[in-house]
Amino acid sequence: MTTFSPAALLEGSFVALAEAVCSGRVTARAIAEESLARVAKAQRDFGAFLSTDPAATLREAEAVDRRVGAGERLSLAGVPLAVKDNINVAGRPSTAGSKILAGFVSADHATCVARLVDAGAVVVGKTNCDEFGMGSSNENSAYGPVRNPWDPARVPGGSSGGSAAAVAARAVPLSIGTDTGGSVRQPAALCGLVGWKPTYGRVSRYGLIAFASSFDQAGALTRSVEEGARAFAVMAGADPKDATSLTTPVPDVGAAAWARLDGKRIGLLAEAASAEGGLHEDVKASFEKAAETLRAAGATVTTVSVPRVPFAVPVYYLTATAEASSNLARFDGVRYGTRKGEGSLAALYRRTRSEGFGPEVKRRILLGTFALSSGYHDAYYGRAQKVRALLARDFAAAFRHVDAILCPTSPEPAFALGAKTGDPLAMYLADVFTVPPSLAGLPAVSVPSGFSRDGLPIGMQFIGPGDAEPLLFALARVLEDASGVLSRRAPGAVS
């Protein structure tokens, strides 16, 4: 017998929750009230949120109830939504996890938020994140770290760690984040969730606080593949406000996404076995098990090489930091956020940026500025861009032989808080499998594939050619069914 209490609906699929709201069995306001109570607990226990506005949330929920009462069928009716704090929500703070944007309030919605809200989603809060999206562990926020609901002594991944923790803790069933080099997919893997990065340009960047413009994409974190596909269908599409958004038709991730895998060719990334630092043995075992699961589902599984994958991390950290150096130049104390210093304009800039930016942001600005500087541009940034183009060619060549590529999302399960903060290079290597598709602008989906012997989630990543999202969701569904992750609840989940 189906239970329509708000608590029970928040524990299940948000597809069923939206149907219950549309059918009048429960109100969006009742769902919002339950979610807000859980959000408060998720903030207390895991540091997942940076700001909430309960009054605004309840007003939005009541607006959804009025729309449903007027006969509208909303695909996300009443679904509580958490938004990473570098994505604009009208009338709410957007700090990007940085002191330099303290006090800044967004004037309008990011396009991806506007589309979710138009479909009936209700924003319940802004989530904690690594400052300006720069990090792989969510320990770089100016407002404190986020903890993993599967083990509070471990990181949730980054930079969308707050968004991941919010869903894993059962505070919300849907959250969105930004993925520049893996910042949705990696926390999805570490928190036992589904996370996707779309084909570059498929989801509008309008309203995202930029880190690296040729990489940044909005994606969603959900508990199931079906929910992830539904979020993609709502968020994707051309946007006249974003010159980089694609104007071609959005691929259908509906019924076609659940087709059989007979005849599909899946390539196991050859470079995964030789990744710098190596694969954690539990991740390696899960990788091998995933391959067998796909074979049993009818796919042809082989090994495929993308030769320049080993160069992806250094190439990414040159090109992305160069773009960050340019994008973050606008934060100078004149127009946005806090202002520090008196006297000359140079003194204003120096003190505002010195006190406003955290250590990791300063590190990346310095690296990017150096890479773009006279005498070094061709030796570093220019050469990295050439390798980026060659990596894209490598992927194109691989996709002549396979339909999709499988590799781990992260080389290890969630690591302990503080374990890598003193070694930036070790932290950067956490992105070894997520940055290659970002460099090439390709879609990728991370899906839970099992658990380590310590009970920590492990995720696998499917990478496809442009607009391959329907196939990637279909492949992810196969691993989801085999992993049993939907039947497990994080030990720290709130209720």
Secondary structure, 3 states (H helix, E strand, C coil): CCCCCHHHHHHCCHHHHHHHHHCCCCCHHHHHHHHHHHHHHHHHHHCCEEECCHHHHHHHHHHHHHHHHCCCCCCCCCCEEEEECCECCCCCECCCCCHHHCCCECCCCCHHHHHHHHCCCEEEEEECCCHHHCCCCCCCCCCCCCCECCECCECCCCCCHHHHHHHHCCCCCEEEEEECCCCCHHHHHHCCCEEEECCCCCECCCCECCCCCCCCEEEEEECCHHHHHHHHHHHECCCCCCCCCCCCCCCCCCHHHHCCCCCCEEEEEHHHCCCCCCCCHHHHHHHHHHHHHHHHCCCEEEEECCCCHHHHHHHHHHHHHHHHHHHHHHCCCCCCCCCCCCCCHHHHHHHHHHHHCCHHHHHHHHHHHHHHCCCCCHHHHHHHHHHHHHHHHHHHHHCCCCCEEEEECCCCCCCECCCCCCCHHHHHHHHCCCHHHHHHCCCEEEEEEEECCCCCEEEEEEECCCCCHHHHHHHHHHHHHHHCHHHCCCCCCCC
